[in-house]
């Protein structure tokens, strides 16, 4: 934008801005009323059967409450891992389009694994995590197909990331940035899930969750390395 254009914009701001400060008090009060009067996003479905090794517990006991929370967060991770597999599937399509057009190529992994093979491996691992989580829910007596409240929320939150990667107009770097956002959230989610499993007395799940976290940490490191490389080495190309 040249100096004349900037001056015109500043003049328009001066002329069209309200003469007095706009108060949002009434709008804020109305929003607060909606918040206090609204119902929750959803409810956690009752277990289809009692988890292995559990005793008779009412819905009000601390053990039942912690189990309900664990099932809710398991549903969240199921939804997120499913989205993760779709994110990497879309990223693979975008990457292949650029490679076939001769526009860019990501460096191989530290062990010499080609980038496309790394992407496909990560997608497969996301799917494996989805399947492992579904099995965990079944073992706890829950329904892995149920849309728990946290699963509903995370599905809404992650839909924007999927829109970024599937948009044909976004660059590879922009898509990797969206995937990195997902990986950061995923890592934090697995950490919390391990803590909740231990709190709920389901220590047999903790080891598997720790292994999944280690895999997700590798995913995050790879995406960070690729994104940093594009920002430094491919500036000005269609990939950025």
C-alpha positions in Angstrom: 0.0 0.0 0.0 1.4 3.4 -0.9 1.4 6.6 1.2 -1.8 8.0 -0.5 -3.7 4.8 0.2 -2.7 4.7 3.8 -3.6 8.3 4.3 -7.1 7.7 2.8 -7.6 4.8 5.2 -6.6 6.8 8.2 -8.9 9.6 7.1 -11.8 7.2 6.8 -11.2 5.9 10.2 -11.2 9.4 11.6 -14.4 10.3 9.9 -16.4 7.1 10.5 -15.4 6.2 14.0 -18.0 6.9 16.7 -17.7 10.2 18.4 -18.2 8.5 21.8 -17.0 5.2 23.3 -19.3 2.4 22.4 -20.6 0.5 25.5 -20.9 -3.3 25.2 -22.4 -3.6 28.7 -25.9 -4.7 27.6 -24.5 -7.2 25.1 -22.2 -8.6 27.8 -25.1 -8.9 30.2 -27.2 -10.7 27.6 -24.4 -13.1 26.8 -23.9 -13.9 30.5 -27.6 -14.7 30.8 -27.4 -17.1 27.9 -24.3 -18.8 29.6 -26.0 -19.2 33.0 -29.3 -20.4 31.5 -28.0 -22.8 28.9 -27.8 -26.5 29.2 -24.5 -28.5 28.8 -23.3 -29.6 25.3 -24.3 -33.1 26.0 -24.1 -36.0 28.5 -21.9 -39.0 29.0 -23.8 -42.2 27.9 -24.1 -44.7 30.8 -21.7 -47.7 30.5 -22.9 -50.6 28.5 -21.4 -52.9 31.1 -19.3 -52.6 34.2 -15.5 -52.3 33.6 -13.4 -55.3 34.3 -12.5 -55.6 38.0 -15.0 -52.9 39.2 -17.4 -53.2 42.0 -20.9 -52.0 42.3 -20.8 -48.2 42.2 -23.5 -45.6 42.1 -23.3 -42.6 39.8 -22.6 -40.3 42.8 -19.5 -42.1 44.1 -16.1 -40.5 43.4 -15.0 -43.6 41.5 -18.1 -43.4 39.2 -17.5 -39.6 38.7 -13.9 -40.1 37.8 -14.8 -43.0 35.5 -17.4 -40.9 33.7 -14.8 -38.1 33.2 -12.3 -40.6 31.9 -14.8 -42.0 29.4 -15.6 -38.4 28.3 -11.9 -37.6 27.7 -11.4 -41.0 26.0 -14.2 -40.0 23.6 -12.5 -36.7 23.1 -9.2 -38.4 22.1 -11.0 -40.8 19.8 -12.5 -37.9 18.0 -9.2 -36.1 17.8 -7.2 -39.1 16.6 -9.8 -39.6 13.9 -9.4 -36.0 12.8 -5.6 -36.5 13.0 -5.7 -39.3 10.5 -7.8 -37.1 8.2 -5.4 -34.2 8.6 -2.4 -36.3 7.6 -4.4 -37.8 4.7 -5.2 -34.3 3.4 -1.5 -33.2 4.0 -0.3 -36.2 1.9 -2.6 -35.1 -0.9 -1.3 -31.6 -0.8 2.3 -32.6 -0.6 2.0 -35.0 -3.5 0.4 -32.3 -5.6 3.3 -30.0 -5.0 6.0 -32.7 -5.6 4.3 -33.9 -8.8 4.3 -30.2 -10.0 8.0 -30.0 -9.2 7.5 -27.2 -6.7 8.8 -28.5 -3.4 10.1 -31.6 -1.5 10.5 -32.0 2.2 13.8 -33.5 3.5 13.9 -37.1 4.5 13.6 -38.1 8.2 16.8 -38.4 10.3 16.9 -42.1 9.6 16.7 -41.5 5.9 13.0 -42.3 5.6 11.5 -40.3 2.7 9.0 -37.6 3.7 6.1 -39.2 1.9 6.7 -42.5 3.8 7.0 -40.5 7.1 3.6 -38.9 6.4 2.0 -42.2 5.6 3.5 -43.8 8.7 2.2 -40.9 10.9 -1.3 -41.3 9.4 -1.2 -45.0 10.2 -0.1 -44.3 13.7 -2.9 -41.9 14.3 -5.3 -44.5 13.1 -3.7 -47.1 15.4 -4.3 -44.7 18.3 -7.9 -44.3 17.3 -8.3 -48.1 17.4 -6.5 -48.5 20.7 -8.7 -45.9 22.3 -11.8 -47.5 21.0 -10.7 -50.8 22.5 -10.0 -49.1 25.9 -13.5 -47.6 26.0 -15.0 -51.1 25.2 -12.9 -52.6 28.0 -14.3 -50.0 30.4 -17.8 -50.9 29.5 -18.4 -47.8 27.3 -19.5 -47.2 23.7 -16.6 -46.0 21.5 -19.1 -44.7 18.9 -20.8 -42.4 21.4 -20.4 -38.7 20.9 -19.4 -37.6 24.4 -19.5 -33.9 25.4 -15.8 -33.4 25.1 -15.7 -35.3 21.8 -18.4 -32.9 20.5 -16.4 -29.9 21.6 -13.1 -31.1 20.2 -14.8 -32.0 16.9 -15.9 -28.4 16.6 -12.6 -27.0 17.6 -10.5 -29.2 15.2 -12.8 -28.7 12.2 -11.1 -25.4 11.4 -7.7 -27.1 11.2 -9.1 -29.6 8.8 -10.5 -26.8 6.7 -7.1 -25.2 6.5 -5.3 -28.3 5.3 -8.0 -29.3 2.8 -8.3 -25.8 1.3 -6.6 -26.0 -2.1 -5.4 -22.4 -1.7 -3.4 -22.9 1.5 0.4 -23.5 1.1 2.2 -26.5 2.5 3.7 -24.3 5.2 0.3 -23.1 6.2 -1.0 -26.6 6.3 2.0 -27.8 8.4 1.3 -24.9 10.8 -2.3 -26.2 11.2 -1.1 -29.7 11.8 1.5 -28.5 14.3 -1.4 -26.8 16.2 -3.1 -30.2 16.3 0.0 -32.0 17.5 0.5 -29.5 20.3 -3.0 -30.1 21.4 -2.7 -33.9 21.0 0.4 -34.1 23.1 -1.3 -32.2 26.0 -4.3 -34.4 25.6 -2.4 -37.6 26.0 -0.6 -36.3 29.0 -3.9 -35.4 30.7 -5.5 -38.7 29.7 -2.7 -40.6 31.4 -3.2 -38.6 34.6 -7.0 -39.2 34.5 -6.6 -42.9 34.0 -4.4 -43.2 37.0 -6.8 -41.0 39.1 -9.7 -43.3 38.0 -7.8 -46.4 39.2 -7.2 -47.7 35.6 -3.5 -48.0 35.9 -3.4 -50.8 33.3 -4.1 -48.0 30.7 -1.3 -45.6 31.7 1.5 -47.5 30.0 -0.3 -47.6 26.7 -1.1 -43.9 26.9 2.5 -43.1 27.7 3.6 -45.0 24.6 1.1 -43.1 22.5 2.4 -39.8 24.0 6.0 -40.7 23.0 4.8 -41.4 19.4 2.9 -38.1 19.3 6.0 -36.2 20.6 7.9 -37.6 17.6 5.2 -36.4 15.2 5.4 -32.9 16.7 9.2 -32.8 16.4 9.0 -33.9 12.7 6.3 -31.3 11.8 8.3 -28.6 13.6 11.4 -29.5 11.7 9.7 -29.5 8.4 7.9 -26.2 9.1 11.1 -24.5 10.3 13.0 -25.8 7.2 10.3 -24.3 4.8 10.4 -21.0 6.6 14.2 -20.7 6.2 15.0 -22.6 3.0 11.9 -22.2 0.8 10.9 -18.6 1.4 9.3 -17.1 -1.7 8.3 -20.5 -3.2 4.8 -21.9 -3.6 5.3 -24.1 -0.6 5.4 -21.1 1.7 
